Amino acid sequence: MSKAEQQTRIRKIMIYALNAALRAGVIPLKTRHNGVTETECAEITVCGKPTIINWCDTGHNDLRISVWWDYRPERLPKLTKNRVHDLTLPLPGVYRDRLRLIVGLCASCYFNRQRKRGVLSDKGNEFFSVYVRESTASYIDEQKEVKPFGYSISELSRSLLKNDFTTSRR
């Protein structure tokens, strides 16, 4: 799968996921009284597949939103099944070669909450921390195109700031 095909598929699923999460009201569009939004996650269904959507406050009225589409933790190898998995990370906490077992697609983006401005670009790329399982390509391609629901996907770049990323230690 080429980079362009991968980006097209990621964009399609991310729009579906953001639309579903915004319609269901799971993504907080307002900060708490102290100006910070807690890192949280929710389980939703996107294009008929179980999906984890998680977010964390990155400051500047932005959230880092991550989507784990077609998430199947029951497919984890027995050895790692008993571990508690952090559902608030950009990618599941497994080695990259194991992602294909438990997730069809992962991607993250920055979402500006101020007047639901929408997805911000990072040096021309809207999505980062990406993974697409090759076998899901045809299923994603069969899904019809949708438009963002009440937000936009900006071409304006967002400069990366230190401490914008959540990292996991093994």
Phi and psi in radians as a Rosetta constraint file:
Dihedral C 1 N 2 CA 2 C 2 CIRCULARHARMONIC -1.315 0.35
Dihedral N 2 CA 2 C 2 N 3 CIRCULARHARMONIC 2.864 0.35
Dihedral C 2 N 3 CA 3 C 3 CIRCULARHARMONIC -1.037 0.35
Dihedral N 3 CA 3 C 3 N 4 CIRCULARHARMONIC -0.721 0.35
Dihedral C 3 N 4 CA 4 C 4 CIRCULARHARMONIC -1.122 0.35
Dihedral N 4 CA 4 C 4 N 5 CIRCULARHARMONIC -0.743 0.35
Dihedral C 4 N 5 CA 5 C 5 CIRCULARHARMONIC -1.120 0.35
Dihedral N 5 CA 5 C 5 N 6 CIRCULARHARMONIC -0.719 0.35
Dihedral C 5 N 6 CA 6 C 6 CIRCULARHARMONIC -1.068 0.35
Dihedral N 6 CA 6 C 6 N 7 CIRCULARHARMONIC -0.813 0.35
Dihedral C 6 N 7 CA 7 C 7 CIRCULARHARMONIC -1.100 0.35
Dihedral N 7 CA 7 C 7 N 8 CIRCULARHARMONIC -0.675 0.35
Dihedral C 7 N 8 CA 8 C 8 CIRCULARHARMONIC -1.094 0.35
Dihedral N 8 CA 8 C 8 N 9 CIRCULARHARMONIC -0.765 0.35
Dihedral C 8 N 9 CA 9 C 9 CIRCULARHARMONIC -1.177 0.35
Dihedral N 9 CA 9 C 9 N 10 CIRCULARHARMONIC -0.738 0.35
Dihedral C 9 N 10 CA 10 C 10 CIRCULARHARMONIC -1.075 0.35
Dihedral N 10 CA 10 C 10 N 11 CIRCULARHARMONIC -0.818 0.35
Dihedral C 10 N 11 CA 11 C 11 CIRCULARHARMONIC -1.017 0.35
Dihedral N 11 CA 11 C 11 N 12 CIRCULARHARMONIC -0.761 0.35
Dihedral C 11 N 12 CA 12 C 12 CIRCULARHARMONIC -1.079 0.35
Dihedral N 12 CA 12 C 12 N 13 CIRCULARHARMONIC -0.876 0.35
Dihedral C 12 N 13 CA 13 C 13 CIRCULARHARMONIC -1.174 0.35
Dihedral N 13 CA 13 C 13 N 14 CIRCULARHARMONIC -0.665 0.35
Dihedral C 13 N 14 CA 14 C 14 CIRCULARHARMONIC -1.110 0.35
Dihedral N 14 CA 14 C 14 N 15 CIRCULARHARMONIC -0.700 0.35
Dihedral C 14 N 15 CA 15 C 15 CIRCULARHARMONIC -1.141 0.35
Dihedral N 15 CA 15 C 15 N 16 CIRCULARHARMONIC -0.776 0.35
Dihedral C 15 N 16 CA 16 C 16 CIRCULARHARMONIC -1.000 0.35
Dihedral N 16 CA 16 C 16 N 17 CIRCULARHARMONIC -0.815 0.35
Dihedral C 16 N 17 CA 17 C 17 CIRCULARHARMONIC -1.162 0.35
Dihedral N 17 CA 17 C 17 N 18 CIRCULARHARMONIC -0.795 0.35
Dihedral C 17 N 18 CA 18 C 18 CIRCULARHARMONIC -1.113 0.35
Dihedral N 18 CA 18 C 18 N 19 CIRCULARHARMONIC -0.732 0.35
Dihedral C 18 N 19 CA 19 C 19 CIRCULARHARMONIC -1.028 0.35
Dihedral N 19 CA 19 C 19 N 20 CIRCULARHARMONIC -0.836 0.35
Dihedral C 19 N 20 CA 20 C 20 CIRCULARHARMONIC -1.098 0.35
Dihedral N 20 CA 20 C 20 N 21 CIRCULARHARMONIC -0.750 0.35
Dihedral C 20 N 21 CA 21 C 21 CIRCULARHARMONIC -1.182 0.35
Dihedral N 21 CA 21 C 21 N 22 CIRCULARHARMONIC -0.705 0.35
Dihedral C 21 N 22 CA 22 C 22 CIRCULARHARMONIC -1.209 0.35
Dihedral N 22 CA 22 C 22 N 23 CIRCULARHARMONIC -0.702 0.35
Dihedral C 22 N 23 CA 23 C 23 CIRCULARHARMONIC -1.117 0.35
Dihedral N 23 CA 23 C 23 N 24 CIRCULARHARMONIC -0.660 0.35
Dihedral C 23 N 24 CA 24 C 24 CIRCULARHARMONIC -1.391 0.35
Dihedral N 24 CA 24 C 24 N 25 CIRCULARHARMONIC -0.204 0.35
Dihedral C 24 N 25 CA 25 C 25 CIRCULARHARMONIC 1.300 0.35
Dihedral N 25 CA 25 C 25 N 26 CIRCULARHARMONIC 0.413 0.35
Dihedral C 25 N 26 CA 26 C 26 CIRCULARHARMONIC -1.456 0.35
Dihedral N 26 CA 26 C 26 N 27 CIRCULARHARMONIC -0.430 0.35
Dihedral C 26 N 27 CA 27 C 27 CIRCULARHARMONIC -1.561 0.35
Dihedral N 27 CA 27 C 27 N 28 CIRCULARHARMONIC 2.148 0.35
Dihedral C 27 N 28 CA 28 C 28 CIRCULARHARMONIC -1.288 0.35
Dihedral N 28 CA 28 C 28 N 29 CIRCULARHARMONIC 2.139 0.35
Dihedral C 28 N 29 CA 29 C 29 CIRCULARHARMONIC -1.640 0.35
Dihedral N 29 CA 29 C 29 N 30 CIRCULARHARMONIC -0.042 0.35
Dihedral C 29 N 30 CA 30 C 30 CIRCULARHARMONIC -2.197 0.35
Dihedral N 30 CA 30 C 30 N 31 CIRCULARHARMONIC 2.589 0.35
Dihedral C 30 N 31 CA 31 C 31 CIRCULARHARMONIC -1.414 0.35
Dihedral N 31 CA 31 C 31 N 32 CIRCULARHARMONIC 2.830 0.35
Dihedral C 31 N 32 CA 32 C 32 CIRCULARHARMONIC -1.284 0.35
Dihedral N 32 CA 32 C 32 N 33 CIRCULARHARMONIC 3.109 0.35
Dihedral C 32 N 33 CA 33 C 33 CIRCULARHARMONIC -1.028 0.35
Dihedral N 33 CA 33 C 33 N 34 CIRCULARHARMONIC -0.484 0.35
Dihedral C 33 N 34 CA 34 C 34 CIRCULARHARMONIC -1.582 0.35
Dihedral N 34 CA 34 C 34 N 35 CIRCULARHARMONIC 0.105 0.35
Dihedral C 34 N 35 CA 35 C 35 CIRCULARHARMONIC 1.473 0.35
Dihedral N 35 CA 35 C 35 N 36 CIRCULARHARMONIC 0.094 0.35
Dihedral C 35 N 36 CA 36 C 36 CIRCULARHARMONIC -2.112 0.35
Dihedral N 36 CA 36 C 36 N 37 CIRCULARHARMONIC 2.502 0.35
Dihedral C 36 N 37 CA 37 C 37 CIRCULARHARMONIC -1.819 0.35
Dihedral N 37 CA 37 C 37 N 38 CIRCULARHARMONIC 2.311 0.35
Dihedral C 37 N 38 CA 38 C 38 CIRCULARHARMONIC -1.181 0.35
Dihedral N 38 CA 38 C 38 N 39 CIRCULARHARMONIC 2.621 0.35
Dihedral C 38 N 39 CA 39 C 39 CIRCULARHARMONIC -1.251 0.35
Dihedral N 39 CA 39 C 39 N 40 CIRCULARHARMONIC 2.191 0.35
Dihedral C 39 N 40 CA 40 C 40 CIRCULARHARMONIC -2.517 0.35
Dihedral N 40 CA 40 C 40 N 41 CIRCULARHARMONIC 3.038 0.35
Dihedral C 40 N 41 CA 41 C 41 CIRCULARHARMONIC -2.587 0.35
Dihedral N 41 CA 41 C 41 N 42 CIRCULARHARMONIC 2.837 0.35
Dihedral C 41 N 42 CA 42 C 42 CIRCULARHARMONIC -2.529 0.35
Dihedral N 42 CA 42 C 42 N 43 CIRCULARHARMONIC 2.667 0.35
Dihedral C 42 N 43 CA 43 C 43 CIRCULARHARMONIC -1.812 0.35
Dihedral N 43 CA 43 C 43 N 44 CIRCULARHARMONIC 2.173 0.35
Dihedral C 43 N 44 CA 44 C 44 CIRCULARHARMONIC -2.325 0.35
Dihedral N 44 CA 44 C 44 N 45 CIRCULARHARMONIC 3.018 0.35
Dihedral C 44 N 45 CA 45 C 45 CIRCULARHARMONIC -1.948 0.35
Dihedral N 45 CA 45 C 45 N 46 CIRCULARHARMONIC 2.223 0.35
Dihedral C 45 N 46 CA 46 C 46 CIRCULARHARMONIC -2.222 0.35
Dihedral N 46 CA 46 C 46 N 47 CIRCULARHARMONIC 2.124 0.35
Dihedral C 46 N 47 CA 47 C 47 CIRCULARHARMONIC 0.918 0.35
Dihedral N 47 CA 47 C 47 N 48 CIRCULARHARMONIC 0.694 0.35
Dihedral C 47 N 48 CA 48 C 48 CIRCULARHARMONIC 1.339 0.35
Dihedral N 48 CA 48 C 48 N 49 CIRCULARHARMONIC 0.143 0.35
Dihedral C 48 N 49 CA 49 C 49 CIRCULARHARMONIC -2.084 0.35
Dihedral N 49 CA 49 C 49 N 50 CIRCULARHARMONIC 2.517 0.35
Dihedral C 49 N 50 CA 50 C 50 CIRCULARHARMONIC -1.142 0.35
Dihedral N 50 CA 50 C 50 N 51 CIRCULARHARMONIC 2.378 0.35
Dihedral C 50 N 51 CA 51 C 51 CIRCULARHARMONIC -2.413 0.35
Dihedral N 51 CA 51 C 51 N 52 CIRCULARHARMONIC 2.430 0.35
Dihedral C 51 N 52 CA 52 C 52 CIRCULARHARMONIC -1.806 0.35
Dihedral N 52 CA 52 C 52 N 53 CIRCULARHARMONIC 2.253 0.35
Dihedral C 52 N 53 CA 53 C 53 CIRCULARHARMONIC -2.107 0.35
Dihedral N 53 CA 53 C 53 N 54 CIRCULARHARMONIC 2.256 0.35
Dihedral C 53 N 54 CA 54 C 54 CIRCULARHARMONIC -2.317 0.35
Dihedral N 54 CA 54 C 54 N 55 CIRCULARHARMONIC 2.792 0.35
Dihedral C 54 N 55 CA 55 C 55 CIRCULARHARMONIC -2.608 0.35
Dihedral N 55 CA 55 C 55 N 56 CIRCULARHARMONIC 2.699 0.35
Dihedral C 55 N 56 CA 56 C 56 CIRCULARHARMONIC -2.551 0.35
Dihedral N 56 CA 56 C 56 N 57 CIRCULARHARMONIC 2.640 0.35
Dihedral C 56 N 57 CA 57 C 57 CIRCULARHARMONIC -1.309 0.35
Dihedral N 57 CA 57 C 57 N 58 CIRCULARHARMONIC 2.245 0.35
Dihedral C 57 N 58 CA 58 C 58 CIRCULARHARMONIC -1.957 0.35
Dihedral N 58 CA 58 C 58 N 59 CIRCULARHARMONIC 0.161 0.35
Dihedral C 58 N 59 CA 59 C 59 CIRCULARHARMONIC 1.471 0.35
Dihedral N 59 CA 59 C 59 N 60 CIRCULARHARMONIC 3.117 0.35
Dihedral C 59 N 60 CA 60 C 60 CIRCULARHARMONIC 0.960 0.35
Dihedral N 60 CA 60 C 60 N 61 CIRCULARHARMONIC 0.534 0.35
Dihedral C 60 N 61 CA 61 C 61 CIRCULARHARMONIC 1.099 0.35
Dihedral N 61 CA 61 C 61 N 62 CIRCULARHARMONIC 0.385 0.35
Dihedral C 61 N 62 CA 62 C 62 CIRCULARHARMONIC -1.919 0.35
Dihedral N 62 CA 62 C 62 N 63 CIRCULARHARMONIC 2.591 0.35
Dihedral C 62 N 63 CA 63 C 63 CIRCULARHARMONIC -2.042 0.35
Dihedral N 63 CA 63 C 63 N 64 CIRCULARHARMONIC 2.524 0.35
Dihedral C 63 N 64 CA 64 C 64 CIRCULARHARMONIC -1.618 0.35
Dihedral N 64 CA 64 C 64 N 65 CIRCULARHARMONIC 2.033 0.35
Dihedral C 64 N 65 CA 65 C 65 CIRCULARHARMONIC -1.920 0.35
Dihedral N 65 CA 65 C 65 N 66 CIRCULARHARMONIC 2.265 0.35
Dihedral C 65 N 66 CA 66 C 66 CIRCULARHARMONIC -2.126 0.35
Dihedral N 66 CA 66 C 66 N 67 CIRCULARHARMONIC 2.505 0.35
Dihedral C 66 N 67 CA 67 C 67 CIRCULARHARMONIC -2.170 0.35
Dihedral N 67 CA 67 C 67 N 68 CIRCULARHARMONIC 2.245 0.35
Dihedral C 67 N 68 CA 68 C 68 CIRCULARHARMONIC -1.977 0.35
Dihedral N 68 CA 68 C 68 N 69 CIRCULARHARMONIC 1.715 0.35
Dihedral C 68 N 69 CA 69 C 69 CIRCULARHARMONIC -1.596 0.35
Dihedral N 69 CA 69 C 69 N 70 CIRCULARHARMONIC 2.503 0.35
Dihedral C 69 N 70 CA 70 C 70 CIRCULARHARMONIC 1.002 0.35
Dihedral N 70 CA 70 C 70 N 71 CIRCULARHARMONIC 0.838 0.35
Dihedral C 70 N 71 CA 71 C 71 CIRCULARHARMONIC -1.409 0.35
Dihedral N 71 CA 71 C 71 N 72 CIRCULARHARMONIC 2.090 0.35
Dihedral C 71 N 72 CA 72 C 72 CIRCULARHARMONIC -2.251 0.35
Dihedral N 72 CA 72 C 72 N 73 CIRCULARHARMONIC 1.396 0.35
Dihedral C 72 N 73 CA 73 C 73 CIRCULARHARMONIC -1.127 0.35
Dihedral N 73 CA 73 C 73 N 74 CIRCULARHARMONIC -0.360 0.35
Dihedral C 73 N 74 CA 74 C 74 CIRCULARHARMONIC -1.164 0.35
Dihedral N 74 CA 74 C 74 N 75 CIRCULARHARMONIC -0.248 0.35
Dihedral C 74 N 75 CA 75 C 75 CIRCULARHARMONIC -1.502 0.35
Dihedral N 75 CA 75 C 75 N 76 CIRCULARHARMONIC -0.012 0.35
Dihedral C 75 N 76 CA 76 C 76 CIRCULARHARMONIC -1.127 0.35
Dihedral N 76 CA 76 C 76 N 77 CIRCULARHARMONIC 2.534 0.35
Dihedral C 76 N 77 CA 77 C 77 CIRCULARHARMONIC -1.004 0.35
Dihedral N 77 CA 77 C 77 N 78 CIRCULARHARMONIC 2.594 0.35
Dihedral C 77 N 78 CA 78 C 78 CIRCULARHARMONIC -0.895 0.35
Dihedral N 78 CA 78 C 78 N 79 CIRCULARHARMONIC -0.681 0.35
Dihedral C 78 N 79 CA 79 C 79 CIRCULARHARMONIC -1.047 0.35
Dihedral N 79 CA 79 C 79 N 80 CIRCULARHARMONIC -0.659 0.35
Dihedral C 79 N 80 CA 80 C 80 CIRCULARHARMONIC -1.717 0.35
Dihedral N 80 CA 80 C 80 N 81 CIRCULARHARMONIC -0.096 0.35
Dihedral C 80 N 81 CA 81 C 81 CIRCULARHARMONIC -1.063 0.35
Dihedral N 81 CA 81 C 81 N 82 CIRCULARHARMONIC -0.628 0.35
Dihedral C 81 N 82 CA 82 C 82 CIRCULARHARMONIC -1.364 0.35
Dihedral N 82 CA 82 C 82 N 83 CIRCULARHARMONIC -0.222 0.35
Dihedral C 82 N 83 CA 83 C 83 CIRCULARHARMONIC -1.329 0.35
Dihedral N 83 CA 83 C 83 N 84 CIRCULARHARMONIC 2.541 0.35
Dihedral C 83 N 84 CA 84 C 84 CIRCULARHARMONIC -1.390 0.35
Dihedral N 84 CA 84 C 84 N 85 CIRCULARHARMONIC 2.259 0.35
Dihedral C 84 N 85 CA 85 C 85 CIRCULARHARMONIC -1.780 0.35
Dihedral N 85 CA 85 C 85 N 86 CIRCULARHARMONIC 2.360 0.35
Dihedral C 85 N 86 CA 86 C 86 CIRCULARHARMONIC -1.403 0.35
Dihedral N 86 CA 86 C 86 N 87 CIRCULARHARMONIC 1.952 0.35
Dihedral C 86 N 87 CA 87 C 87 CIRCULARHARMONIC -1.500 0.35
Dihedral N 87 CA 87 C 87 N 88 CIRCULARHARMONIC 0.155 0.35
Dihedral C 87 N 88 CA 88 C 88 CIRCULARHARMONIC -1.883 0.35
Dihedral N 88 CA 88 C 88 N 89 CIRCULARHARMONIC 0.169 0.35
Dihedral C 88 N 89 CA 89 C 89 CIRCULARHARMONIC -1.566 0.35
Dihedral N 89 CA 89 C 89 N 90 CIRCULARHARMONIC 2.784 0.35
Dihedral C 89 N 90 CA 90 C 90 CIRCULARHARMONIC -1.069 0.35
Dihedral N 90 CA 90 C 90 N 91 CIRCULARHARMONIC -0.609 0.35
Dihedral C 90 N 91 CA 91 C 91 CIRCULARHARMONIC -2.252 0.35
Dihedral N 91 CA 91 C 91 N 92 CIRCULARHARMONIC 2.643 0.35
Dihedral C 91 N 92 CA 92 C 92 CIRCULARHARMONIC -1.003 0.35
Dihedral N 92 CA 92 C 92 N 93 CIRCULARHARMONIC 2.564 0.35
Dihedral C 92 N 93 CA 93 C 93 CIRCULARHARMONIC -1.390 0.35
Dihedral N 93 CA 93 C 93 N 94 CIRCULARHARMONIC 0.946 0.35
Dihedral C 93 N 94 CA 94 C 94 CIRCULARHARMONIC -2.205 0.35
Dihedral N 94 CA 94 C 94 N 95 CIRCULARHARMONIC 2.841 0.35
Dihedral C 94 N 95 CA 95 C 95 CIRCULARHARMONIC -1.094 0.35
Dihedral N 95 CA 95 C 95 N 96 CIRCULARHARMONIC 2.579 0.35
Dihedral C 95 N 96 CA 96 C 96 CIRCULARHARMONIC -0.953 0.35
Dihedral N 96 CA 96 C 96 N 97 CIRCULARHARMONIC -0.624 0.35
Dihedral C 96 N 97 CA 97 C 97 CIRCULARHARMONIC -1.236 0.35
Dihedral N 97 CA 97 C 97 N 98 CIRCULARHARMONIC -0.211 0.35
Dihedral C 97 N 98 CA 98 C 98 CIRCULARHARMONIC -1.664 0.35
Dihedral N 98 CA 98 C 98 N 99 CIRCULARHARMONIC -0.198 0.35
Dihedral C 98 N 99 CA 99 C 99 CIRCULARHARMONIC -0.977 0.35
Dihedral N 99 CA 99 C 99 N 100 CIRCULARHARMONIC -0.713 0.35
Dihedral C 99 N 100 CA 100 C 100 CIRCULARHARMONIC -1.022 0.35
Dihedral N 100 CA 100 C 100 N 101 CIRCULARHARMONIC -0.420 0.35
Dihedral C 100 N 101 CA 101 C 101 CIRCULARHARMONIC -1.298 0.35
Dihedral N 101 CA 101 C 101 N 102 CIRCULARHARMONIC -0.569 0.35
Dihedral C 101 N 102 CA 102 C 102 CIRCULARHARMONIC -2.052 0.35
Dihedral N 102 CA 102 C 102 N 103 CIRCULARHARMONIC -0.186 0.35
Dihedral C 102 N 103 CA 103 C 103 CIRCULARHARMONIC -2.544 0.35
Dihedral N 103 CA 103 C 103 N 104 CIRCULARHARMONIC 2.505 0.35
Dihedral C 103 N 104 CA 104 C 104 CIRCULARHARMONIC -1.546 0.35
Dihedral N 104 CA 104 C 104 N 105 CIRCULARHARMONIC -0.566 0.35
Dihedral C 104 N 105 CA 105 C 105 CIRCULARHARMONIC -2.760 0.35
Dihedral N 105 CA 105 C 105 N 106 CIRCULARHARMONIC 2.435 0.35
Dihedral C 105 N 106 CA 106 C 106 CIRCULARHARMONIC -2.302 0.35
Dihedral N 106 CA 106 C 106 N 107 CIRCULARHARMONIC 2.460 0.35
Dihedral C 106 N 107 CA 107 C 107 CIRCULARHARMONIC -2.824 0.35
Dihedral N 107 CA 107 C 107 N 108 CIRCULARHARMONIC 2.711 0.35
Dihedral C 107 N 108 CA 108 C 108 CIRCULARHARMONIC -2.278 0.35
Dihedral N 108 CA 108 C 108 N 109 CIRCULARHARMONIC 2.744 0.35
Dihedral C 108 N 109 CA 109 C 109 CIRCULARHARMONIC -2.646 0.35
Dihedral N 109 CA 109 C 109 N 110 CIRCULARHARMONIC 2.889 0.35
Dihedral C 109 N 110 CA 110 C 110 CIRCULARHARMONIC -1.697 0.35
Dihedral N 110 CA 110 C 110 N 111 CIRCULARHARMONIC 2.346 0.35
Dihedral C 110 N 111 CA 111 C 111 CIRCULARHARMONIC -2.153 0.35
Dihedral N 111 CA 111 C 111 N 112 CIRCULARHARMONIC 2.110 0.35
Dihedral C 111 N 112 CA 112 C 112 CIRCULARHARMONIC -1.529 0.35
Dihedral N 112 CA 112 C 112 N 113 CIRCULARHARMONIC 2.147 0.35
Dihedral C 112 N 113 CA 113 C 113 CIRCULARHARMONIC -1.451 0.35
Dihedral N 113 CA 113 C 113 N 114 CIRCULARHARMONIC -0.335 0.35
Dihedral C 113 N 114 CA 114 C 114 CIRCULARHARMONIC -1.094 0.35
Dihedral N 114 CA 114 C 114 N 115 CIRCULARHARMONIC 1.944 0.35
Dihedral C 114 N 115 CA 115 C 115 CIRCULARHARMONIC 0.957 0.35
Dihedral N 115 CA 115 C 115 N 116 CIRCULARHARMONIC 0.599 0.35
Dihedral C 115 N 116 CA 116 C 116 CIRCULARHARMONIC 0.789 0.35
Dihedral N 116 CA 116 C 116 N 117 CIRCULARHARMONIC 0.859 0.35
Dihedral C 116 N 117 CA 117 C 117 CIRCULARHARMONIC -1.083 0.35
Dihedral N 117 CA 117 C 117 N 118 CIRCULARHARMONIC -0.667 0.35
Dihedral C 117 N 118 CA 118 C 118 CIRCULARHARMONIC 1.995 0.35
Dihedral N 118 CA 118 C 118 N 119 CIRCULARHARMONIC -2.742 0.35
Dihedral C 118 N 119 CA 119 C 119 CIRCULARHARMONIC -1.323 0.35
Dihedral N 119 CA 119 C 119 N 120 CIRCULARHARMONIC 2.245 0.35
Dihedral C 119 N 120 CA 120 C 120 CIRCULARHARMONIC -1.720 0.35
Dihedral N 120 CA 120 C 120 N 121 CIRCULARHARMONIC 2.712 0.35
Dihedral C 120 N 121 CA 121 C 121 CIRCULARHARMONIC -1.631 0.35
Dihedral N 121 CA 121 C 121 N 122 CIRCULARHARMONIC 2.615 0.35
Dihedral C 121 N 122 CA 122 C 122 CIRCULARHARMONIC -2.051 0.35
Dihedral N 122 CA 122 C 122 N 123 CIRCULARHARMONIC 1.705 0.35
Dihedral C 122 N 123 CA 123 C 123 CIRCULARHARMONIC 0.944 0.35
Dihedral N 123 CA 123 C 123 N 124 CIRCULARHARMONIC 0.739 0.35
Dihedral C 123 N 124 CA 124 C 124 CIRCULARHARMONIC 1.565 0.35
Dihedral N 124 CA 124 C 124 N 125 CIRCULARHARMONIC -0.175 0.35
Dihedral C 124 N 125 CA 125 C 125 CIRCULARHARMONIC -1.920 0.35
Dihedral N 125 CA 125 C 125 N 126 CIRCULARHARMONIC 2.165 0.35
Dihedral C 125 N 126 CA 126 C 126 CIRCULARHARMONIC -1.304 0.35
Dihedral N 126 CA 126 C 126 N 127 CIRCULARHARMONIC -0.535 0.35
Dihedral C 126 N 127 CA 127 C 127 CIRCULARHARMONIC -2.111 0.35
Dihedral N 127 CA 127 C 127 N 128 CIRCULARHARMONIC 2.511 0.35
Dihedral C 127 N 128 CA 128 C 128 CIRCULARHARMONIC -2.427 0.35
Dihedral N 128 CA 128 C 128 N 129 CIRCULARHARMONIC 3.078 0.35
Dihedral C 128 N 129 CA 129 C 129 CIRCULARHARMONIC 0.859 0.35
Dihedral N 129 CA 129 C 129 N 130 CIRCULARHARMONIC 0.982 0.35
Dihedral C 129 N 130 CA 130 C 130 CIRCULARHARMONIC -1.783 0.35
Dihedral N 130 CA 130 C 130 N 131 CIRCULARHARMONIC 2.604 0.35
Dihedral C 130 N 131 CA 131 C 131 CIRCULARHARMONIC -2.705 0.35
Dihedral N 131 CA 131 C 131 N 132 CIRCULARHARMONIC 2.339 0.35
Dihedral C 131 N 132 CA 132 C 132 CIRCULARHARMONIC -2.312 0.35
Dihedral N 132 CA 132 C 132 N 133 CIRCULARHARMONIC 2.165 0.35
Dihedral C 132 N 133 CA 133 C 133 CIRCULARHARMONIC -1.259 0.35
Dihedral N 133 CA 133 C 133 N 134 CIRCULARHARMONIC 2.249 0.35
Dihedral C 133 N 134 CA 134 C 134 CIRCULARHARMONIC -0.933 0.35
Dihedral N 134 CA 134 C 134 N 135 CIRCULARHARMONIC -0.687 0.35
Dihedral C 134 N 135 CA 135 C 135 CIRCULARHARMONIC -1.250 0.35
Dihedral N 135 CA 135 C 135 N 136 CIRCULARHARMONIC -0.195 0.35
Dihedral C 135 N 136 CA 136 C 136 CIRCULARHARMONIC -1.603 0.35
Dihedral N 136 CA 136 C 136 N 137 CIRCULARHARMONIC -0.108 0.35
Dihedral C 136 N 137 CA 137 C 137 CIRCULARHARMONIC -0.980 0.35
Dihedral N 137 CA 137 C 137 N 138 CIRCULARHARMONIC -0.839 0.35
Dihedral C 137 N 138 CA 138 C 138 CIRCULARHARMONIC -1.157 0.35
Dihedral N 138 CA 138 C 138 N 139 CIRCULARHARMONIC -0.640 0.35
Dihedral C 138 N 139 CA 139 C 139 CIRCULARHARMONIC -1.106 0.35
Dihedral N 139 CA 139 C 139 N 140 CIRCULARHARMONIC -0.779 0.35
Dihedral C 139 N 140 CA 140 C 140 CIRCULARHARMONIC -1.126 0.35
Dihedral N 140 CA 140 C 140 N 141 CIRCULARHARMONIC -0.748 0.35
Dihedral C 140 N 141 CA 141 C 141 CIRCULARHARMONIC -1.066 0.35
Dihedral N 141 CA 141 C 141 N 142 CIRCULARHARMONIC -0.526 0.35
Dihedral C 141 N 142 CA 142 C 142 CIRCULARHARMONIC -1.273 0.35
Dihedral N 142 CA 142 C 142 N 143 CIRCULARHARMONIC -0.345 0.35
Dihedral C 142 N 143 CA 143 C 143 CIRCULARHARMONIC -1.276 0.35
Dihedral N 143 CA 143 C 143 N 144 CIRCULARHARMONIC 2.425 0.35
Dihedral C 143 N 144 CA 144 C 144 CIRCULARHARMONIC -1.254 0.35
Dihedral N 144 CA 144 C 144 N 145 CIRCULARHARMONIC 2.730 0.35
Dihedral C 144 N 145 CA 145 C 145 CIRCULARHARMONIC -1.229 0.35
Dihedral N 145 CA 145 C 145 N 146 CIRCULARHARMONIC 2.456 0.35
Dihedral C 145 N 146 CA 146 C 146 CIRCULARHARMONIC -2.241 0.35
Dihedral N 146 CA 146 C 146 N 147 CIRCULARHARMONIC 2.758 0.35
Dihedral C 146 N 147 CA 147 C 147 CIRCULARHARMONIC -1.735 0.35
Dihedral N 147 CA 147 C 147 N 148 CIRCULARHARMONIC 2.665 0.35
Dihedral C 147 N 148 CA 148 C 148 CIRCULARHARMONIC -1.027 0.35
Dihedral N 148 CA 148 C 148 N 149 CIRCULARHARMONIC 2.416 0.35
Dihedral C 148 N 149 CA 149 C 149 CIRCULARHARMONIC -1.684 0.35
Dihedral N 149 CA 149 C 149 N 150 CIRCULARHARMONIC 1.661 0.35
Dihedral C 149 N 150 CA 150 C 150 CIRCULARHARMONIC 1.391 0.35
Dihedral N 150 CA 150 C 150 N 151 CIRCULARHARMONIC 0.271 0.35
Dihedral C 150 N 151 CA 151 C 151 CIRCULARHARMONIC -2.591 0.35
Dihedral N 151 CA 151 C 151 N 152 CIRCULARHARMONIC 3.036 0.35
Dihedral C 151 N 152 CA 152 C 152 CIRCULARHARMONIC -2.218 0.35
Dihedral N 152 CA 152 C 152 N 153 CIRCULARHARMONIC 2.913 0.35
Dihedral C 152 N 153 CA 153 C 153 CIRCULARHARMONIC -1.924 0.35
Dihedral N 153 CA 153 C 153 N 154 CIRCULARHARMONIC 1.899 0.35
Dihedral C 153 N 154 CA 154 C 154 CIRCULARHARMONIC -1.392 0.35
Dihedral N 154 CA 154 C 154 N 155 CIRCULARHARMONIC 2.551 0.35
Dihedral C 154 N 155 CA 155 C 155 CIRCULARHARMONIC -1.634 0.35
Dihedral N 155 CA 155 C 155 N 156 CIRCULARHARMONIC -0.067 0.35
Dihedral C 155 N 156 CA 156 C 156 CIRCULARHARMONIC -1.253 0.35
Dihedral N 156 CA 156 C 156 N 157 CIRCULARHARMONIC 2.436 0.35
Dihedral C 156 N 157 CA 157 C 157 CIRCULARHARMONIC -1.483 0.35
Dihedral N 157 CA 157 C 157 N 158 CIRCULARHARMONIC 2.647 0.35
Dihedral C 157 N 158 CA 158 C 158 CIRCULARHARMONIC -2.015 0.35
Dihedral N 158 CA 158 C 158 N 159 CIRCULARHARMONIC 2.109 0.35
Dihedral C 158 N 159 CA 159 C 159 CIRCULARHARMONIC -1.274 0.35
Dihedral N 159 CA 159 C 159 N 160 CIRCULARHARMONIC 2.393 0.35
Dihedral C 159 N 160 CA 160 C 160 CIRCULARHARMONIC -1.329 0.35
Dihedral N 160 CA 160 C 160 N 161 CIRCULARHARMONIC 2.355 0.35
Dihedral C 160 N 161 CA 161 C 161 CIRCULARHARMONIC -1.919 0.35
Dihedral N 161 CA 161 C 161 N 162 CIRCULARHARMONIC 2.697 0.35
Dihedral C 161 N 162 CA 162 C 162 CIRCULARHARMONIC -1.049 0.35
Dihedral N 162 CA 162 C 162 N 163 CIRCULARHARMONIC 2.588 0.35
Dihedral C 162 N 163 CA 163 C 163 CIRCULARHARMONIC 1.208 0.35
Dihedral N 163 CA 163 C 163 N 164 CIRCULARHARMONIC 0.292 0.35
Dihedral C 163 N 164 CA 164 C 164 CIRCULARHARMONIC -1.339 0.35
Dihedral N 164 CA 164 C 164 N 165 CIRCULARHARMONIC -0.366 0.35
Dihedral C 164 N 165 CA 165 C 165 CIRCULARHARMONIC -1.793 0.35
Dihedral N 165 CA 165 C 165 N 166 CIRCULARHARMONIC 2.492 0.35
Dihedral C 165 N 166 CA 166 C 166 CIRCULARHARMONIC -1.617 0.35
Dihedral N 166 CA 166 C 166 N 167 CIRCULARHARMONIC 2.222 0.35
Dihedral C 166 N 167 CA 167 C 167 CIRCULARHARMONIC -2.000 0.35
Dihedral N 167 CA 167 C 167 N 168 CIRCULARHARMONIC 2.656 0.35
Dihedral C 167 N 168 CA 168 C 168 CIRCULARHARMONIC -1.963 0.35
Dihedral N 168 CA 168 C 168 N 169 CIRCULARHARMONIC 2.506 0.35
Dihedral C 168 N 169 CA 169 C 169 CIRCULARHARMONIC -1.898 0.35
Dihedral N 169 CA 169 C 169 N 170 CIRCULARHARMONIC 2.403 0.35
